[in-house]
């Protein structure tokens, strides 16, 4: 919606079909956002150094994923019965 308004005002740049599709597909739900403006997202996409895979970035992502998985397994799964009882959803 922000892109359509900017285009109507004449403030939006012309994007390639691939760039426009990326922005639209990156935010598939209206309720979910966009968190950033379309111009900021496309500017970051156009920077070539942003598109390279780096081992540091991959390791940080992997550690974050594993920490979240461990929290789910160790904490959330172990207290699910107490929470279900509290909210009255015990089967």
ABEGO torsion letter per residue (X at the ends): XAAAAAAAAGABBBBBAAAAAAAAAABABAAAOBABBAAAAAAAAABAAAABBBAAAAAAAAAAAAAAAAAAAAAAAAAAAAAAAAAGABX
